[in-house]
Amino acid sequence: GRPPRALGAPARLGPPWEPAARRIRARGDPLGRKDLRVTGRDLMEAGIPRGPKLGEVLDRLVERVVEDPSLNTREALLTIAREML
């Protein structure tokens, strides 16, 4: 097994970004593509071509909603995506 922790030694901490990620998740803010209010299919129906361009647009949308979670609406994201073309 694992040796016991020395008295007074700090507990093992996770990555330095972990507390921030926990706070973001607790608020329900988006952190990845699966958190977006649009899908790749929605974007293709809006005229974004399938392939690498679709992935680029999804990644840029994630960046935008991480910066401003209020943008994570279907309407706002479709508008932003169309402006990227």
trRosetta pair geometry for C-beta under 8 A, 3 or more apart (Angstrom, degrees):
i j d omega theta_ij theta_ji phi_ij phi_ji
5 9 5.1 -139 174 69 95 121
5 11 7.3 -16 -135 -103 169 56
6 9 4.2 86 65 -23 87 125
10 13 7.0 -12 139 -32 121 102
13 16 8.0 47 133 -83 122 53
13 18 7.8 -177 169 44 81 135
14 18 3.9 42 98 -24 125 165
15 18 4.9 124 63 -34 75 98
17 20 5.4 -62 -166 46 62 112
17 21 5.7 63 139 -27 86 106
18 21 5.6 -57 -143 37 32 112
18 22 6.3 36 158 -22 66 103
19 22 5.6 -52 -149 33 33 113
19 23 6.6 32 154 -18 65 103
20 23 5.8 -53 -151 35 34 110
20 24 6.3 33 152 -19 66 106
21 24 5.6 -53 -146 37 33 112
21 25 6.2 31 156 -17 66 107
21 31 7.0 59 -143 -117 88 150
22 25 5.8 -56 -145 40 29 109
22 26 6.2 33 154 -24 64 107
23 26 5.6 -54 -146 34 30 114
23 27 6.6 25 155 -14 63 105
24 27 6.0 -60 -155 38 30 106
24 29 4.6 -80 -169 60 81 118
24 31 6.1 103 124 -71 133 111
25 28 7.4 39 -178 -77 35 28
25 29 7.5 -89 -72 48 23 74
25 31 6.9 -28 -76 -21 80 138
27 69 7.8 -112 123 -61 122 176
29 35 7.9 44 135 170 41 148
29 65 7.9 172 -176 148 81 90
29 66 7.5 90 154 -128 112 51
29 69 4.5 -88 -132 -93 94 141
30 35 3.4 160 -135 122 83 127
30 36 6.2 73 -144 -71 147 50
30 62 6.8 -135 138 -139 118 70
30 65 4.6 12 59 122 137 126
30 66 6.5 -104 91 -73 86 62
30 69 6.2 159 18 -123 87 88
30 72 5.2 158 -17 -98 134 148
31 35 5.8 93 34 -5 55 154
31 62 7.8 20 149 -165 23 108
31 66 6.8 72 -117 -101 43 104
32 35 5.5 102 57 5 58 103
32 62 6.2 -5 -146 -133 26 136
33 36 5.8 -38 -163 2 44 116
33 58 5.2 25 -119 167 113 121
33 59 7.6 -41 -73 -79 104 51
33 62 5.9 -63 -70 -67 57 127
35 62 7.7 91 59 -123 100 92
35 65 7.6 -165 108 108 106 141
35 72 7.4 -41 137 -142 89 143
36 39 7.5 157 90 -75 107 38
36 58 7.0 -127 -5 -152 162 84
36 61 5.8 51 -119 122 139 125
36 62 6.6 -86 -61 -80 113 73
36 65 6.7 163 -106 12 78 157
36 72 6.6 -137 -135 -141 51 95
36 77 6.4 115 -171 -127 107 160
37 72 5.2 124 -9 168 111 74
37 73 5.6 -35 68 -144 160 19
37 74 4.9 -108 132 -59 110 64
37 77 6.0 168 66 1 91 141
38 42 4.2 -123 -162 78 90 145
38 43 6.1 94 148 -49 125 85
38 61 7.2 -72 53 175 118 164
38 74 5.6 122 -72 -128 87 67
38 77 4.5 -153 -6 105 129 139
38 78 6.3 153 -93 -60 147 77
38 81 7.3 -106 99 -28 166 144
39 42 4.8 110 50 0 68 98
39 43 7.3 -132 99 0 43 86
40 43 5.6 -56 -151 38 36 111
40 44 6.3 37 152 -21 69 104
40 50 7.8 72 167 -117 112 77
40 54 5.5 61 -147 169 101 126
40 58 6.4 -33 -84 -68 84 134
41 44 5.7 -52 -146 35 32 111
41 45 6.4 32 154 -17 64 105
42 45 5.8 -59 -153 38 29 111
42 46 6.4 23 149 -15 64 110
42 74 7.1 -111 -162 -147 153 98
42 78 6.8 -97 152 -85 110 104
43 46 5.5 -60 -149 41 34 110
43 48 4.0 -26 158 38 97 136
43 54 6.0 138 101 -141 133 91
43 57 6.0 150 -160 103 149 139
43 58 7.1 -113 -19 -66 161 85
43 78 7.6 -164 -99 -113 60 71
43 81 5.4 -122 -127 -172 100 158
44 47 7.8 152 -174 14 29 9
44 48 5.8 -82 -84 68 39 79
44 49 7.5 48 -123 -143 78 14
44 50 5.7 22 -109 -64 124 84
44 54 6.7 -5 -69 -109 88 131
46 78 5.2 -161 -104 -150 155 100
46 81 6.1 78 99 96 145 128
46 82 6.2 -103 160 -69 117 96
47 82 6.9 59 57 -112 121 86
47 85 6.8 -17 115 -78 114 156
48 53 6.4 -160 -178 122 86 104
48 54 5.4 116 134 -102 113 75
48 57 5.3 -78 -145 19 146 166
48 81 5.8 -61 -56 168 132 118
48 84 7.9 23 -106 75 113 113
48 85 7.1 -135 -97 -77 70 107
49 53 5.2 51 65 60 94 135
49 54 6.6 -120 93 -46 48 92
50 54 5.5 -10 -133 -25 34 143
51 54 6.0 117 52 9 39 100
51 55 7.7 -83 127 1 36 96
52 55 5.6 -57 -154 38 40 112
52 56 6.3 42 151 -23 71 104
53 56 5.5 -52 -149 34 34 114
53 57 6.4 34 154 -19 66 104
54 57 5.8 -54 -150 35 30 110
54 58 6.4 31 152 -18 64 106
55 58 5.7 -54 -147 37 32 111
55 59 6.3 31 156 -18 66 106
56 59 5.8 -57 -149 37 29 110
56 60 6.3 26 155 -16 65 108
57 60 5.8 -57 -146 39 31 109
57 61 6.3 34 153 -22 65 105
57 81 5.2 63 -177 -137 126 94
57 84 5.5 153 -116 88 96 154
58 61 5.6 -54 -149 34 31 112
58 62 6.6 35 152 -21 64 101
59 62 5.6 -49 -152 31 34 113
59 63 6.7 37 149 -20 64 101
60 63 5.5 -47 -151 32 37 115
60 64 6.5 39 150 -21 65 103
60 84 6.4 132 84 -109 152 147
61 64 5.6 -52 -150 34 35 113
61 65 6.4 21 158 -10 68 106
61 77 5.5 54 -149 -147 128 103
61 80 6.4 130 -108 97 87 129
61 81 6.4 -11 -72 -73 122 94
62 65 6.2 -63 -145 43 29 99
62 66 6.1 33 156 -24 66 106
63 66 5.9 -55 -147 32 27 112
63 67 6.6 23 155 -14 62 108
64 67 5.9 -63 -157 39 29 109
64 68 6.5 -39 167 44 67 93
64 71 5.5 -74 138 95 104 156
64 80 6.2 -173 102 -174 177 161
65 68 6.6 -79 -129 74 33 57
65 69 5.7 59 -180 -113 77 43
65 71 5.1 -133 -95 76 72 99
65 72 4.3 76 -140 -68 132 96
65 77 7.5 -13 -56 -89 122 108
66 69 7.6 23 -122 -69 16 74
68 71 4.9 70 99 -10 101 110
69 72 5.6 -32 -169 2 58 119
70 73 7.9 -15 163 -18 52 103
71 76 4.8 -148 -161 135 65 141
71 77 6.8 110 152 -68 86 72
71 80 7.0 45 -177 -37 125 147
72 76 7.4 -21 -4 68 7 126
72 77 6.9 30 -135 -53 39 117
73 76 4.5 81 57 13 92 105
73 77 6.6 -172 78 -7 43 89
74 77 6.2 -66 -147 41 23 106
74 78 6.2 20 160 -17 64 111
75 78 6.1 -59 -147 37 26 108
75 79 6.4 25 156 -18 63 108
76 79 5.8 -58 -152 36 30 112
76 80 6.3 28 154 -17 66 107
77 80 5.6 -52 -144 38 33 111
77 81 6.1 35 155 -22 66 107
78 81 5.6 -52 -143 36 31 113
78 82 6.4 32 157 -20 64 104
79 82 6.0 -56 -151 34 29 109
79 83 6.6 29 152 -19 63 107
80 83 5.7 -58 -154 35 32 113
80 84 6.8 38 148 -28 64 102
81 84 5.7 -52 -158 23 36 116
81 85 7.7 47 147 -33 60 92
82 85 6.0 -38 -166 6 43 115
